[in-house]
Amino acid sequence: MPTLIRAVFRNYAAVGLLICTSAWAPLSSAQIPPPPFVAVNSLPIDEATSYQFESPNQRGPTFQTGTIPTRIQEIAFGFDLGDSVTATLSLYQLDNTTNLPTGSALASTPISMVGTSAATDVITYNATQLGAIATTTLQSGQKYALILSNASAFAGVTNDDNTQNGYTFAGGFSVAGDGHAESTDNGATWHTQGGTPAFRMTVVPFEDVVVPPITAPTPVPGLGATGLVSLVSIMGFMGLRRARKSA
């Protein structure tokens, strides 16, 4: 085979394999989930003191997010409970100046609690149990609160260690205000209460990944993106094989 023809086959092979690799790379990388991490933690429980959240009392921990958007994957609270209790957990954004909840809740979900009357019950809620709270994106560099309210019977969130901010942080998360946010009039007004609620929050990085469209020199009618990539790959491999045989 003339040298010119062999060179053409080699070029087709190289182009085909390059297109296949570059087309599949964003698809495969987009499928790798980022690892979750514990962003805020004040567990284990060191003090038996607790703060009640039956109506009209509402309260919960506050925090500031890191440099990337995240979503809540798991939450654990230390509770002081009687028997079986239901309540509401709500996610609020904080005012940047007052570090207190502002506006309506971004998301809310009912939660169930079963206690032992030991004032040291730690109950964990996964993403499924957290409902809309787990599907709400926490934007980077923003302040939020997770507020407990409307307990159906005696219920208190346990004070971790009787300090204003007994948290440890990771992933760029940090403190937002002193102690925790509290309302004694069903959320009409808010103020700061001392003490750190026994609380742990696990989050996972979350960003909308846009996969660029796959383009090829010559469109093939009737083939989707996956079929087109496969066809180009086969053409490139055949061209490379033929060029080697002709060498």
Secondary structure in CASP SS format (residue, H / E / C, confidence):
PFRMAT SS
TARGET T0000
AUTHOR 0000-0000-0000
METHOD secondary structure of the structure
MODEL  1
M C 1.00
P C 1.00
T H 1.00
L H 1.00
I H 1.00
R H 1.00
A H 1.00
V H 1.00
F H 1.00
R H 1.00
N H 1.00
Y H 1.00
A H 1.00
A H 1.00
V H 1.00
G H 1.00
L H 1.00
L H 1.00
I H 1.00
C H 1.00
T H 1.00
S H 1.00
A H 1.00
W H 1.00
A H 1.00
P H 1.00
L H 1.00
S H 1.00
S H 1.00
A H 1.00
Q C 1.00
I C 1.00
P C 1.00
P C 1.00
P C 1.00
P C 1.00
F E 1.00
V E 1.00
A E 1.00
V E 1.00
N E 1.00
S C 1.00
L C 1.00
P C 1.00
I C 1.00
D C 1.00
E C 1.00
A C 1.00
T C 1.00
S E 1.00
Y E 1.00
Q E 1.00
F C 1.00
E C 1.00
S C 1.00
P C 1.00
N C 1.00
Q E 1.00
R E 1.00
G E 1.00
P C 1.00
T E 1.00
F E 1.00
Q E 1.00
T C 1.00
G C 1.00
T C 1.00
I C 1.00
P C 1.00
T E 1.00
R E 1.00
I E 1.00
Q E 1.00
E E 1.00
I E 1.00
A E 1.00
F E 1.00
G E 1.00
F E 1.00
D E 1.00
L E 1.00
G C 1.00
D C 1.00
S E 1.00
V E 1.00
T E 1.00
A E 1.00
T E 1.00
L E 1.00
S E 1.00
L E 1.00
Y E 1.00
Q E 1.00
L E 1.00
D C 1.00
N C 1.00
T C 1.00
T C 1.00
N C 1.00
L C 1.00
P E 1.00
T C 1.00
G C 1.00
S C 1.00
A C 1.00
L C 1.00
A E 1.00
S E 1.00
T E 1.00
P E 1.00
I E 1.00
S E 1.00
M E 1.00
V E 1.00
G C 1.00
T C 1.00
S C 1.00
A C 1.00
A C 1.00
T C 1.00
D E 1.00
V E 1.00
I E 1.00
T E 1.00
Y E 1.00
N E 1.00
A H 1.00
T H 1.00
Q H 1.00
L H 1.00
G H 1.00
A H 1.00
I H 1.00
A C 1.00
T C 1.00
T C 1.00
T C 1.00
L E 1.00
Q C 1.00
S C 1.00
G C 1.00
Q C 1.00
K E 1.00
Y E 1.00
A E 1.00
L E 1.00
I E 1.00
L E 1.00
S E 1.00
N C 1.00
A C 1.00
S C 1.00
A C 1.00
F C 1.00
A E 1.00
G E 1.00
V E 1.00
T E 1.00
N E 1.00
D C 1.00
D C 1.00
N C 1.00
T C 1.00
Q C 1.00
N C 1.00
G C 1.00
Y C 1.00
T E 1.00
F E 1.00
A C 1.00
G C 1.00
G C 1.00
F C 1.00
S E 1.00
V C 1.00
A C 1.00
G C 1.00
D C 1.00
G C 1.00
H E 1.00
A E 1.00
E E 1.00
S E 1.00
T C 1.00
D C 1.00
N C 1.00
G C 1.00
A C 1.00
T C 1.00
W C 1.00
H E 1.00
T E 1.00
Q E 1.00
G C 1.00
G C 1.00
T C 1.00
P E 1.00
A C 1.00
F E 1.00
R E 1.00
M E 1.00
T E 1.00
V E 1.00
V E 1.00
P E 1.00
F C 1.00
E C 1.00
D C 1.00
V C 1.00
V C 1.00
V C 1.00
P C 1.00
P C 1.00
I C 1.00
T C 1.00
A C 1.00
P C 1.00
T C 1.00
P C 1.00
V C 1.00
P C 1.00
G C 1.00
L C 1.00
G C 1.00
A H 1.00
T H 1.00
G H 1.00
L H 1.00
V H 1.00
S H 1.00
L H 1.00
V H 1.00
S H 1.00
I H 1.00
M H 1.00
G H 1.00
F H 1.00
M H 1.00
G H 1.00
L H 1.00
R H 1.00
R H 1.00
A H 1.00
R H 1.00
K H 1.00
S H 1.00
A C 1.00
END
